[in-house]
């Protein structure tokens, strides 16, 4: 069990990271990464939905007719998204307003449906829970990395806290959607370069 958890951890955080390796969840990554707090809340929301929907789908997989499984999966995912949306509106109204429709659009996030179809539909509930959780963690880590760069350069802050040692004119473009494309491309380039270097080293050793 522990080895299985380690496997899904390393796969979702690095080898098959949903954002930089599978290029999933890009729309929300572009929209919410201008502020780190928005990215963190979005990531936690996705972790909650992905983990619990994977667990639930795996638990019910033997009882769901194949011909309607996509509909049932969407219903399960939507139920958890509604919980996240209600919680944010009740407890974090400003962040809920800032995220706008992107919380509701978690329902259509390819990461969640991808884990449901590729893993939860074929594996036991507990390991499916961890697979969904770590897929959400992998998504959140990349979002936070992008958001920290954009917020520092665009606002001169981190999580809304001003950085007194930064003395420069903020780059307006860093808080605009196009900068999200550039940052994601840079992250993909860096991850691909590291992966290729490791593969080349393994080939040399052989």
C-alpha positions in Angstrom: 0.0 0.0 0.0 2.8 2.4 1.0 4.7 1.7 -2.3 1.5 2.3 -4.2 1.0 5.7 -2.5 4.7 6.6 -3.3 4.1 5.6 -6.9 1.0 7.8 -7.4 2.8 10.6 -5.5 5.9 10.7 -7.8 3.8 10.2 -10.9 1.3 13.0 -10.2 3.8 15.5 -8.8 6.5 15.1 -11.5 6.4 12.3 -14.1 2.8 12.9 -15.2 2.1 16.3 -13.6 -1.3 17.4 -14.9 -0.2 20.9 -15.9 3.4 20.7 -17.2 3.4 17.1 -18.5 -0.2 16.4 -19.5 -1.1 20.0 -20.3 -4.4 19.9 -18.4 -6.2 22.5 -16.4 -4.7 25.3 -18.5 -7.7 27.6 -18.5 -7.8 28.0 -14.7 -4.0 28.1 -14.6 -4.1 31.2 -16.8 -7.0 32.8 -15.1 -6.2 32.6 -11.4 -2.4 32.7 -11.2 -2.0 36.5 -11.0 -2.4 36.2 -7.2 -0.9 33.4 -5.0 -3.9 33.3 -2.6 -6.3 32.8 -5.5 -4.1 30.0 -6.8 -3.8 28.3 -3.4 -7.6 28.4 -2.8 -8.3 27.1 -6.3 -5.7 24.3 -5.8 -7.1 23.3 -2.4 -10.6 23.2 -4.0 -9.4 21.0 -6.8 -7.6 18.7 -4.4 -10.8 18.3 -2.4 -12.9 17.6 -5.4 -10.4 15.3 -7.2 -9.6 13.2 -4.1 -13.2 12.7 -3.0 -14.7 12.2 -6.4 -12.0 9.6 -7.2 -12.8 7.9 -3.9 -16.5 7.9 -4.5 -16.3 6.8 -8.1 -14.0 3.9 -7.2 -16.3 2.9 -4.4 -19.3 2.8 -6.7 -17.5 1.6 -9.9 -19.0 -1.9 -9.6 -22.5 -0.6 -9.4 -22.4 2.1 -12.2 -23.6 0.8 -15.6 -20.9 1.4 -18.2 -23.3 3.1 -20.6 -24.1 5.9 -18.1 -20.8 6.1 -16.2 -19.8 9.5 -17.6 -23.1 11.0 -16.5 -22.7 9.5 -13.0 -19.1 10.7 -12.7 -20.1 14.2 -13.7 -22.9 14.2 -11.2 -20.5 13.1 -8.4 -17.9 15.7 -9.4 -20.6 18.4 -9.5 -21.8 17.6 -6.0 -18.4 18.1 -4.5 -17.8 21.3 -6.6 -21.1 22.7 -5.2 -19.8 22.0 -1.6 -16.6 23.9 -2.4 -18.5 26.8 -4.0 -20.9 27.1 -1.0 -18.1 27.0 1.5 -16.1 29.8 -0.3 -19.2 32.0 -0.6 -20.0 31.6 3.0 -16.5 31.9 4.5 -14.3 33.6 1.9 -16.6 35.8 -0.1 -13.9 38.1 -1.5 -11.8 35.2 -2.8 -15.0 33.5 -4.1 -15.8 36.8 -6.0 -12.2 37.0 -7.4 -12.3 33.4 -8.7 -15.7 34.1 -10.3 -16.9 31.3 -12.5 -13.7 29.2 -12.3 -14.8 27.4 -9.2 -17.9 26.2 -10.9 -15.8 25.3 -13.9 -13.9 22.8 -11.8 -16.7 20.4 -13.0 -15.2 20.5 -16.5 -11.6 20.3 -15.4 -10.0 17.5 -17.5 -7.8 16.6 -14.5 -10.7 15.3 -12.5 -12.4 13.4 -15.2 -9.0 12.1 -16.4 -8.2 10.6 -13.0 -11.8 9.2 -12.7 -11.5 7.4 -16.0 -7.8 6.4 -16.0 -7.5 5.4 -12.4 -10.6 5.5 -10.1 -12.6 3.4 -12.5 -10.1 0.6 -12.3 -8.6 0.7 -8.7 -9.6 0.4 -5.1 -11.1 3.4 -3.2 -8.2 4.3 -0.9 -5.5 4.4 -3.5 -7.9 6.2 -5.8 -8.3 8.8 -3.1 -4.5 9.3 -2.9 -4.2 9.4 -6.7 -6.8 12.2 -6.9 -5.3 14.0 -4.0 -1.8 14.0 -5.4 -3.1 15.0 -8.9 -4.5 18.0 -7.1 -1.3 18.7 -5.3 0.7 18.5 -8.5 -1.7 21.0 -10.1 -1.5 23.3 -7.0 2.3 23.3 -6.9 2.6 24.5 -10.5 -0.1 27.1 -10.0 1.6 28.5 -6.9 4.9 28.6 -8.6 3.5 30.6 -11.5 1.4 32.8 -9.3 4.4 33.7 -7.0 6.4 34.9 -10.0 3.5 36.8 -11.5 2.5 38.4 -8.2 6.0 39.5 -7.3 6.8 41.0 -10.6 3.2 42.4 -11.2 2.3 43.7 -7.8 5.5 43.5 -5.7 3.7 41.4 -3.1 3.5 37.8 -1.9 0.1 36.6 -0.7 -0.9 40.3 -0.7 2.0 41.3 1.6 4.2 44.1 0.2 7.9 43.3 -0.2 9.8 46.3 1.1 13.1 45.2 -0.5 11.6 45.2 -4.0 12.1 48.6 -5.6 11.0 48.6 -9.2 8.0 49.6 -11.3 5.6 46.6 -11.4 5.3 44.9 -14.7 1.6 45.3 -15.7 1.9 42.5 -18.3 2.6 40.0 -15.5 -0.9 40.3 -14.1 -2.5 40.0 -17.5 -3.5 36.6 -19.0 -0.8 36.5 -21.7 1.9 36.3 -19.0 0.2 33.1 -17.8 1.0 31.6 -21.3 4.6 32.6 -21.0 5.1 31.3 -17.5 3.4 27.9 -18.2 5.6 27.6 -21.3 8.7 28.3 -19.2 7.7 25.7 -16.6 7.1 23.1 -19.3 10.4 24.0 -20.9 12.3 23.6 -17.6 10.6 20.3 -16.7 11.2 18.9 -20.2 14.9 19.9 -20.1 15.3 18.2 -16.7 13.5 15.1 -17.8 15.6 14.8 -21.0 18.8 15.3 -19.1 17.9 12.5 -16.7 17.0 10.2 -19.7 20.3 11.0 -21.4 22.2 10.1 -18.2 20.4 6.8 -17.9 21.3 6.0 -21.5 24.9 6.8 -20.9 25.0 4.5 -17.8 23.5 1.6 -19.9 
